[in-house]
Amino acid sequence: MTEHRPLDPPASTTTIATIANDVGVSVATVSKVLNGRGDVAPGTRARVEASLDRHQYQRRARRSPTSAGRVDLVFHEFDTGWAMEILRGVEAVTTAAGIGLSIAQLDGAHRPPARWLEALLADRPLGVVFVLSHLADAQQQHLRRQGIPFVVVDTDSATSASVPTVGSNNWNGGLLAARHLLDLGHRRIAIISGPPDVLCSRARAAGFQSAHDEAGMTVDRELIRYGSFSAGAGHAHGLQLLQRPDRPTAVFAGSDIQAMGVLRAARQCGLRVPEDLSVIGYDNLPVSAWTDPALTTINQPLRDMAGIATQMLLDLTRGNEPATSRIDLVTELVVRESTAPPANPH
């Protein structure tokens, strides 16, 4: 019987020298590719990357014997109560585990730049929690080769099964919001969602559309708006919508912060909430109970999402694969004072 031997050695025996010999470059060049350095010719980098893939190379994680290490928490943006809820959820888990926490933000970008990845690889955290941001395939490969696990909270794009992700049922949230307003008798309902290239924004809009479909109602496309989840976006879109001669009688905002911008726009237009306009938000941040009027909203369990993601990450650092790669928590309607039947139903 002929013995068939693998073309490449198993990953456990592969070294940087193996890769260098396979490609015909120096060990230093392979090291530069592994560490995301930019001073490698594109053709050489591609050949090294291909060899790393063939050999299934993964660097063994190196941990300091004098430190429990730390987790990096990376936000697309860190400027609202939404981010604080995520931070509290992550911190509860890392503190209980005696692990440090470092925070970074990407100035609104949904993908880390190359320079950020280089700095991360040089610093070698235990793992990374990404919030509303994701990695390019090549960036994912870099982290895996370095033995740095990562998870994503409420990812902004469809992820593969290889990326552990924790989110919430955004489609159901949009469905519940629209159902509530339709049940109250509203027929011209506007939606101001988040960025159109963010999956949760599109999912909420799809749920919003589905509620209209099941009620036999048509959504006016002029009442569907996309923007950032900021108060400024809520205010700007709110003014545009509420100054229309055929203005909506209700607005579903993509976040509580965005809804606060709509509330301000309503006041500037001389409209009372909820007598003249119903407003519903999303997230159920603590501040939503203290707006005037108190905000009807969709509860998104942000702290639980963040805590579960962090626990998944810590399990990965211990070599334990999660039972499932995608977890979506339940969203629920919270009725307060900002929604009511329309003054003149039609």
C-alpha positions in Angstrom: 0.0 0.0 0.0 1.3 3.4 -0.9 1.7 5.8 2.0 0.2 9.3 1.3 2.0 12.0 3.3 0.6 15.5 3.7 2.2 18.1 1.6 2.5 20.5 4.6 3.5 19.7 8.1 0.8 20.0 10.8 0.2 23.4 12.2 1.6 22.5 15.6 5.1 21.9 14.0 5.1 24.9 11.7 7.5 27.6 12.6 8.3 31.0 11.1 11.5 29.3 9.6 9.2 26.8 7.9 7.3 29.5 6.2 10.4 31.4 5.3 12.0 28.4 3.7 8.8 27.5 1.8 8.5 31.0 0.3 12.2 31.7 -0.1 12.4 34.8 2.1 14.0 35.7 5.4 12.6 34.9 8.8 12.4 38.7 9.4 10.2 39.2 6.3 7.7 36.5 7.6 7.8 38.2 11.0 6.9 41.5 9.4 3.9 40.0 7.6 2.7 38.3 10.8 2.9 41.6 12.7 1.1 43.6 10.0 4.1 45.7 9.1 3.7 47.8 5.9 7.3 47.6 4.6 6.8 44.3 2.7 6.3 44.2 -1.1 2.7 43.3 -2.1 3.8 40.3 -4.1 6.0 38.9 -1.3 3.3 39.5 1.3 0.8 37.6 -0.8 3.1 34.6 -1.1 3.8 34.6 2.6 0.1 34.9 3.4 -0.6 32.0 1.1 2.0 29.8 2.8 0.7 30.7 6.2 -2.8 29.6 5.1 -1.5 26.4 3.6 0.4 25.5 6.8 -2.5 26.7 9.0 0.1 28.7 11.0 -1.0 30.1 14.3 1.3 31.6 16.8 1.0 30.3 20.3 -0.4 33.0 22.7 2.3 34.5 24.9 1.1 35.6 28.3 3.1 37.5 30.9 3.6 35.3 34.0 3.2 38.3 36.3 -0.1 39.6 34.8 -3.5 38.3 34.2 -3.5 40.3 31.0 -6.2 42.6 29.7 -9.1 42.7 27.2 -9.3 45.5 24.6 -12.8 46.9 24.0 -13.0 48.7 20.6 -16.0 50.9 19.9 -16.8 52.4 16.4 -17.6 55.5 18.4 -17.7 56.3 22.2 -19.9 59.3 22.9 -23.3 58.2 24.1 -25.1 56.5 27.0 -25.4 53.5 24.6 -21.6 53.0 24.8 -21.7 53.3 28.5 -24.1 50.5 28.8 -21.8 48.3 26.7 -18.9 49.3 28.9 -20.7 48.4 32.1 -21.6 45.0 30.8 -18.0 44.3 29.7 -16.4 45.7 32.9 -18.7 43.5 35.1 -17.2 40.4 33.6 -13.6 41.5 33.4 -13.6 42.8 37.0 -15.0 39.5 38.3 -12.3 37.7 36.4 -9.5 40.0 37.7 -8.6 41.0 34.1 -7.7 44.6 33.0 -9.7 46.5 30.4 -8.5 48.9 27.8 -10.9 51.1 25.7 -10.4 52.4 22.1 -12.7 54.0 19.6 -12.5 54.3 15.8 -14.0 57.8 15.3 -17.2 56.5 13.8 -15.5 54.0 11.4 -16.8 50.5 11.3 -13.5 48.8 10.4 -10.1 49.3 12.2 -7.4 50.9 10.1 -4.1 49.1 9.4 -2.2 51.3 11.9 -4.5 50.4 14.7 -4.0 46.7 14.0 -0.3 47.1 14.0 -0.4 48.7 17.5 -2.7 46.0 18.8 -0.4 43.2 17.6 2.5 44.9 19.2 0.7 45.2 22.6 -0.8 41.7 22.6 -4.0 41.8 24.7 -5.7 38.6 25.8 -8.5 39.3 23.3 -10.6 41.9 21.7 -14.3 42.8 21.9 -15.4 44.8 18.8 -18.6 47.0 19.1 -20.5 47.9 15.9 -17.3 47.3 14.0 -15.8 44.4 12.1 -12.5 43.2 10.7 -11.5 42.5 7.1 -10.7 38.9 6.3 -7.0 39.7 6.3 -7.2 41.4 9.7 -9.0 38.4 11.1 -6.3 36.1 9.9 -3.6 38.3 11.5 -5.3 38.1 14.9 -5.8 34.4 14.6 -2.2 33.7 13.7 -1.2 35.7 16.7 -3.5 33.7 19.0 -5.6 36.7 19.9 -9.3 35.8 20.0 -12.0 38.3 19.2 -15.8 38.6 19.5 -18.2 41.2 18.0 -21.1 42.9 19.7 -24.1 43.8 17.4 -22.0 43.5 14.3 -22.6 45.8 11.4 -22.4 43.2 8.7 -23.2 39.5 8.2 -20.4 37.6 9.8 -19.3 34.1 9.1 -19.7 31.3 11.6 -16.1 31.6 12.6 -16.7 35.0 14.2 -18.4 34.8 17.6 -21.1 37.5 17.6 -23.6 38.7 20.2 -26.5 40.9 19.1 -30.2 41.3 19.6 -33.2 40.6 17.4 -33.3 43.9 15.5 -35.9 42.8 13.1 -38.3 42.0 15.9 -37.6 45.4 17.5 -38.6 47.2 14.3 -41.7 44.9 14.1 -42.8 45.7 17.7 -42.3 49.4 17.3 -44.4 49.6 14.1 -47.1 47.3 15.5 -47.5 49.5 18.5 -47.9 52.6 16.5 -50.3 50.9 14.0 -52.4 49.5 16.8 -52.7 53.0 18.2 -54.2 54.1 14.8 -51.3 55.8 13.1 -51.1 55.4 9.4 -48.4 57.8 8.4 -45.4 56.6 10.3 -41.8 57.7 9.6 -38.7 55.7 10.5 -35.3 57.2 11.0 -32.9 54.3 11.2 -29.1 54.2 11.5 -26.5 54.1 8.7 -27.8 52.1 5.7 -24.6 50.0 5.6 -25.1 48.8 9.1 -27.0 45.5 9.4 -29.0 46.4 12.5 -30.3 49.5 10.8 -31.6 47.5 7.8 -33.0 44.8 10.0 -35.1 47.3 12.0 -36.3 48.8 8.9 -37.3 45.4 7.5 -39.2 44.6 10.7 -40.9 48.0 10.4 -41.9 47.1 6.8 -43.2 43.7 7.9 -45.5 45.1 10.5 -47.1 47.3 7.8 -47.3 44.3 5.4 -49.2 42.2 8.0 -51.6 45.1 8.6 -52.2 45.6 4.8 -50.6 49.0 4.9 -48.2 50.7 2.5 -45.1 52.5 3.7 -44.5 55.9 2.1 -40.9 55.6 0.9 -40.5 59.4 1.6 -40.9 58.6 5.3 -38.0 56.2 5.4 -34.7 57.9 6.4 -31.2 56.6 7.3 -28.5 58.5 9.2 -26.3 58.1 12.2 -27.7 57.1 15.5 -27.0 60.6 16.9 -29.3 63.3 18.3 -28.2 65.5 15.5 -29.4 63.1 12.9 -32.7 62.7 14.7 -33.1 66.4 14.9 -32.2 67.1 11.2 -34.4 64.3 9.8 -37.1 65.2 12.3 -37.3 68.8 11.0 -37.4 67.6 7.4 -40.2 65.2 8.1 -42.3 67.4 10.4 -42.2 70.4 8.1 -43.8 68.4 5.3 -47.4 69.4 4.5 -48.2 65.7 4.8 -46.1 65.2 7.9 -46.2 61.8 9.7 -48.2 61.4 12.9 -45.6 59.2 14.4 -41.8 58.7 14.2 -39.9 55.5 15.0 -36.3 56.5 15.8 -33.3 54.1 15.5 -32.0 55.0 19.0 -33.1 56.8 22.1 -30.5 59.4 21.5 -31.8 59.9 18.0 -35.4 60.1 19.4 -34.3 63.0 21.7 -33.4 64.9 18.5 -36.8 64.2 17.1 -38.4 65.5 20.4 -36.5 68.7 20.0 -37.5 69.0 16.3 -41.2 68.5 17.4 -41.0 71.4 19.9 -39.4 73.7 17.3 -42.3 72.9 14.9 -44.8 73.7 17.6 -46.0 70.0 18.0 -46.9 68.4 21.3 -45.8 64.9 22.1 -47.8 62.7 22.2 -50.9 64.8 21.4 -49.7 65.9 17.9 -46.9 63.4 17.3 -45.9 60.0 18.8 -42.3 59.2 19.1 -40.7 55.8 19.9 -37.0 55.2 20.4 -34.7 52.2 20.6 -32.3 50.8 23.2 -34.1 51.7 26.5 -31.2 53.7 27.9 -31.6 54.8 31.5 -32.1 58.4 30.3 -35.1 57.4 28.2 -37.3 57.2 31.4 -36.4 60.9 32.2 -37.1 62.7 28.9 -40.2 64.9 28.8 -42.4 63.1 28.1 -40.9 59.7 29.1 -39.9 57.8 26.0 -41.7 54.8 24.7 -38.9 52.6 23.4 -37.6 49.1 22.4 -35.5 47.5 25.1 -32.2 46.2 23.7 -30.4 44.4 26.6 -27.1 46.1 26.0 -25.4 45.1 29.2 -26.3 41.5 28.8 -25.1 41.5 25.2 -21.8 42.9 26.3 -21.4 40.6 29.2 -22.2 37.5 27.2 -19.7 38.6 24.5 -17.0 39.1 27.1 -17.6 35.8 28.7 -17.4 34.1 25.2 -14.1 35.9 24.7 -12.6 34.7 28.0 -13.7 31.2 27.2 -11.8 31.5 23.9 -8.7 32.7 25.7 -8.9 29.4 27.7 -9.1 27.3 24.6 -12.9 26.6 24.9 -14.9 27.1 21.8 -18.4 28.6 22.2 -21.4 26.3 21.8 -22.8 28.6 19.2 -21.1 31.4 17.2 -24.2 33.7 17.1 -26.4 34.8 20.0 -29.3 37.2 19.5 -31.1 38.3 22.7 -34.8 39.2 22.8 -36.0 42.8 22.2 -39.2 44.1 24.0 -41.5 47.0 23.8 -41.5 49.4 26.7 -44.5 51.7 26.7 -44.2 55.1 28.4 -45.6 58.5 27.7 -44.4 59.6 24.2 -46.9 57.5 22.2 -50.7 57.9 21.9 -53.5 57.6 19.3 -53.3 60.2 16.6 -55.4 63.4 17.1 -57.0 63.0 13.6 -56.9 59.4 12.6 -57.3 58.7 8.9 
